[in-house]
Amino acid sequence: MINLMVRLASAILALAAIGLEPARAENLLRNGSFEGGLLYWHNVRPKNHRLVRGHAKVGRHALRIEEGYVASAPFVTKRGKKYTVSLFVKADKPGKIRVSMPPSAREVGTKAKRLWTRGASQEADVDTEWQRVSFTWSADVPPAGFWPLPHYIVHIGSGNTTPILVDGVTVTSGTKGTTEYLPRREIEVVADCPDLPGYEGAKANLFDRDATVRMTAHASNPTTQPHDVTLRWQLFDYEGERAVGEPVERRVTIPAGDTLSQTVPLKLVATGTVIARVSAVSAATVLDSSDFPLTSLPYPKSATEPDWRERFGGSFAGGIGCVEKFQRLGFGWIRWRPHANGRDHVPLEPKPGVPWQWKWFDRELDEQEALGCSAHICLYPPPTWIMEKGHPLPKDMRWRADDPRWDDLDLETTWDKFVKTSVAHYKGRSVIFEIENEPEFSKWDTNKILDEYARFTIRTARLIRQTDLDAKIMVNNVYGIPSRVNAALFKAGGLKYVDVISWHDYHAGWLADATAIRRMRQNLDEAGGQHVEIWFNEGWAYTNTLVDEPIACTGLTSAQSCNAIVDSVAELTVNGQEKTILFHTAYETHGMSFWDYSGPGTMLWDWYNYPLPLAAVWNVLNHHIGISEEVGFVRPPGANFCIFDNVRGRAPGDGRGVMIAYADRDAKTDVTVALPDFGATLVAEDVMGNAKPASSSLTLSKTGRPVLLYTSEKTPGRVFLDKLSPLDRKHASFVSQGQGSDPSWSLPAAWEGTKKDSTEGNPISADGRPIWRIDRVYPDKPIFAENYSPIPWDGTAWHPQDHQQGGQPKARIENGSARLSVAGPWQNYEFQKIVGLVFIPPESGTYRVRATAHSKPWTGAAKTFKLAILKKDTQRAAEVAAQELPRDGSPVKIDCSVELSAGHELVFLPLMPQWNNATTTTIKDLQIQLEQQMPR
């Protein structure tokens, strides 16, 4: 033993001699000693889980689990490493404790068999005396789309064998547990708010504006010596960076091994969501802190009747309490309450000669309409008893597409009877009839009956209109409009029978942008659907709690996703998306995400029942643009202005202009825009509802934090548009002076065609000279100059109509970057679909080329993607440089010099010789500078 201690001491001295300290165990878990609260623990049910005082193993408190389980907040790991959970436990009588370490995204954990499956948990025997137990797992679950980061949680349960007490929980790296509780900090802080209003109904844990709220700091001292600290309380904005109130401080002494709880009142000096941050400070050093979100609504709503014009809404699992939450936020639309398709309305097959037994949903609709909400009635799927498993058509409608019975509305099938009776019953309600939810997943395609889908949908729409001339009719679509299924409906002329087409998608951050929604609009218009509105009515808003714990799903914090959602909603709405209706947004008894991706998931309240910043955001959006008219979209360099007329409570044509401004999605720095004189006093309001006079210079944060702008004189949006339009980036020059007097060329900030299916606008010129061109290369032999030709504009991108496949080749120039989408050979398309960016030198000389490039594949297994740089004359093209871009999207720098003379061109060309591969290569920060002129 002495020799072992000597060797250990020698090893420590050796590490110190080279400037390294021996590795120390670190507890990755927050609030593992349960001192003063249950923040950083989820799935806590008052009936089953409570803190007990005086029976603790560590500090003053322990957690009693009567039955079920609790889950820790997420903690950060390194993929592939092992981690050990250690804790103290004792029971009322001999029994079991069960512990698991699943990924923080529940669906990922279930698929990996790390959650709610046999073998997911480990267990140990427990007795009536405290004992220390440890369990080890590997953080080896592969990343997933909604779970890109290796963040895990700990599940602790009694196995329903006997109530247990738990204390001193630690998570450490490696396979060796801890014999004692390992503190995260020398002083550990947990925040709490004793004044929360409660989650039930319209209370929704929302405060009144200007309320004074008590905040408690629970500060524990796990050391063996008393500790003098300053406790500090202060409010910050929802991004956590800017203080919005003065700090309150108290100097305290915390006895060894003890917990001190102090409470102070804080006035909510800002509306919306703020962060109450409680810190323990010693000698100007923050030892620990804890963030607690508090939310007050700037514009609480109280609608008592529906207004069809409302743009925003959501759905939920629950009853009237959730509708009350929606009313207070100002939402005007509900989807999936009531859940009212054919199987819900007529669940039992009637006996011959016996009338159908209907279940109507008037009570739910009455409740919702009285609180200002319109609803969806999604008719399909039909009653179960008229269907056959695996086939989407009712049994008495197995007609081929050319069968004349599709057009005979005098013939009545069981489906027809259901549709006509339902529509007649709900006639006059503020509802829209959605024929089918996500037809892409109803086996129309797998049964190869897309034409029959079109005929079935058209017949249903005609029956609805015949029954109620004023009915509103919707068809649904997954992802971009149209899907393969709805393309058949478009081809059959079905759009003339419907009023709305809705679409679904699930994302973190941005849903889509102006180009995407314009492409959908163009597809509708070209198919005869100029009158058809675009709605989004399911999915998208994955986010994380604002409590200061590692994020559970996606790669975005609560504030980042909040900013992205507002920016995307504004951009989509001003460019043609009529309504945005979220899914799944609330529970009656709040719990985990509907789709089980994480705790908050698609909710507007997190797994603690605390409102997310999105609750306040939607209240602000409902107030300013919930009933509005689109005016225009202006994009100064680096910035975006979505301009509306707010017509809530106003006469037609008497709108109050409001702008939503934000920096570009990929902004690296803040963006400042010099605003024109609008002839009135301009007001700037943040997305939490805090307004102040605006200056003539607007700075937009690189975080995407939006700003709302309007005037106290209620200036119409048309004035804003006219004044801002000259600032649009399409007017910005892409020529500048480089070092000395040498000119330099970047890509245009925006470059669009002037006429659909035409090359007008390609090339683009500066000072009367063509500088940039976008070429497709076909046949796909880039060495021959005759294979290059300017690519036409398709309405939203540079894209040819011939010699293409699946939308490739395609190019977009936006935000000063080039996005070049290419594809390799495929069966029946045995050639590369490639597009190149061409620089046309205005004079002979040596040009230096600098840029960064990355590639994002969407199909195939190629590991790298070649970006070739070629010098082309009127006969041939030769490669002068090339970069291999990695599959993971890592940026690669480009820096080379090329001698170009009259008649030469420089081509940036992504190549795709690999079969069945496709990718988009993005070239950013491209700068071409004339370094040396050639003698004339």
Stockholm file with secondary structure:
# STOCKHOLM 1.0

chainA/1-936         MINLMVRLASAILALAAIGLEPARAENLLRNGSFEGGLLYWHNVRPKNHRLVRGHAKVGRHALRIEEGYVASAPFVTKRGKKYTVSLFVKADKPGKIRVSMPPSAREVGTKAKRLWTRGASQEADVDTEWQRVSFTWSADVPPAGFWPLPHYIVHIGSGNTTPILVDGVTVTSGTKGTTEYLPRREIEVVADCPDLPGYEGAKANLFDRDATVRMTAHASNPTTQPHDVTLRWQLFDYEGERAVGEPVERRVTIPAGDTLSQTVPLKLVATGTVIARVSAVSAATVLDSSDFPLTSLPYPKSATEPDWRERFGGSFAGGIGCVEKFQRLGFGWIRWRPHANGRDHVPLEPKPGVPWQWKWFDRELDEQEALGCSAHICLYPPPTWIMEKGHPLPKDMRWRADDPRWDDLDLETTWDKFVKTSVAHYKGRSVIFEIENEPEFSKWDTNKILDEYARFTIRTARLIRQTDLDAKIMVNNVYGIPSRVNAALFKAGGLKYVDVISWHDYHAGWLADATAIRRMRQNLDEAGGQHVEIWFNEGWAYTNTLVDEPIACTGLTSAQSCNAIVDSVAELTVNGQEKTILFHTAYETHGMSFWDYSGPGTMLWDWYNYPLPLAAVWNVLNHHIGISEEVGFVRPPGANFCIFDNVRGRAPGDGRGVMIAYADRDAKTDVTVALPDFGATLVAEDVMGNAKPASSSLTLSKTGRPVLLYTSEKTPGRVFLDKLSPLDRKHASFVSQGQGSDPSWSLPAAWEGTKKDSTEGNPISADGRPIWRIDRVYPDKPIFAENYSPIPWDGTAWHPQDHQQGGQPKARIENGSARLSVAGPWQNYEFQKIVGLVFIPPESGTYRVRATAHSKPWTGAAKTFKLAILKKDTQRAAEVAAQELPRDGSPVKIDCSVELSAGHELVFLPLMPQWNNATTTTIKDLQIQLEQQMPR
#=GR chainA/1-936 SS CHHHHHHHHHHHHHHHHTTCCCCCCCCCCSSTTCCSCCTTEESCCTTTEEEEESCCSSSSEEEEESSSEEEECCEECCTTCEEEEEEEEEESSSEEEEEECCBSSHHHHHHTTCSSSTTSSEEEEECSSCEEEEEEEECCCCCBTTBCSCEECCEEECTTSSCEEEEEEEEEESSCCCSSCCCSSSSEEEEECTTCCCSTTTTTTCBCTTCEEEEEEEEECCSSSCEEEEEEEEEEETTSSSBCSCCEEEEEEECTTCEEEEEEEEECCSSEEEEEEEEEEETTEEEEEEEEEEEECSSCCCCCSCCTTCCEEECEESSHHHHHHHHHHTCCEESSSSCCSHHHHCCSCCCTTSCCCCCCCHHHHHHHHHTTCEEEEEEESCCGGGCBTTBSSCGGGCCCTTCGGGGCTTSCCHHHHHHHHHHHHTTTSSEEEEEESCGGGTTTTTTTCHHHHHHHHHHHHHHHHHHCTTCCEEEEEESSSSCHHHHHHHHTTGGGGCSEEEEEEEEESCCCCHHHHHHHHHHHHHTTCTTCEEEEEEEEEEBCCSSSSCCSSSSCCHHHHHHHHHHHHHHHHHTTEEEEECSSCEESSCCSCTTCSSSSBTCSBCTTSCBCHHHHHHHHHHHHHSSEEEEEEECCTTEEEEEEEECTTSCTTCCEEEEEEEECTTCSSCEEEECCCCSSCEEEEETTSCEEECCSEEEECTTCCCEEEEETTCCCHHHHHHHHGGGCGGGSCCEEECSTTCEEEECCSEECCSSTTBCTTCSEEETTEEEEEEEEESSSCTTBGGGEEECCBCSSSBCCSSSCBTTBSEEEEETTEEEEEEECCBTTBCSCBEEEEEECCSSSEEEEEEEEEEEEEEESCCSEEEEEEEEECSSBEEEEEEEEEETTCCCEEEEEEEEECTTCEEEEEEECCSTTCEEEEEEEEEEEEEEEECCC
#=GC SS_cons         CHHHHHHHHHHHHHHHHTTCCCCCCCCCCSSTTCCSCCTTEESCCTTTEEEEESCCSSSSEEEEESSSEEEECCEECCTTCEEEEEEEEEESSSEEEEEECCBSSHHHHHHTTCSSSTTSSEEEEECSSCEEEEEEEECCCCCBTTBCSCEECCEEECTTSSCEEEEEEEEEESSCCCSSCCCSSSSEEEEECTTCCCSTTTTTTCBCTTCEEEEEEEEECCSSSCEEEEEEEEEEETTSSSBCSCCEEEEEEECTTCEEEEEEEEECCSSEEEEEEEEEEETTEEEEEEEEEEEECSSCCCCCSCCTTCCEEECEESSHHHHHHHHHHTCCEESSSSCCSHHHHCCSCCCTTSCCCCCCCHHHHHHHHHTTCEEEEEEESCCGGGCBTTBSSCGGGCCCTTCGGGGCTTSCCHHHHHHHHHHHHTTTSSEEEEEESCGGGTTTTTTTCHHHHHHHHHHHHHHHHHHCTTCCEEEEEESSSSCHHHHHHHHTTGGGGCSEEEEEEEEESCCCCHHHHHHHHHHHHHTTCTTCEEEEEEEEEEBCCSSSSCCSSSSCCHHHHHHHHHHHHHHHHHTTEEEEECSSCEESSCCSCTTCSSSSBTCSBCTTSCBCHHHHHHHHHHHHHSSEEEEEEECCTTEEEEEEEECTTSCTTCCEEEEEEEECTTCSSCEEEECCCCSSCEEEEETTSCEEECCSEEEECTTCCCEEEEETTCCCHHHHHHHHGGGCGGGSCCEEECSTTCEEEECCSEECCSSTTBCTTCSEEETTEEEEEEEEESSSCTTBGGGEEECCBCSSSBCCSSSCBTTBSEEEEETTEEEEEEECCBTTBCSCBEEEEEECCSSSEEEEEEEEEEEEEEESCCSEEEEEEEEECSSBEEEEEEEEEETTCCCEEEEEEEEECTTCEEEEEEECCSTTCEEEEEEEEEEEEEEEECCC
//
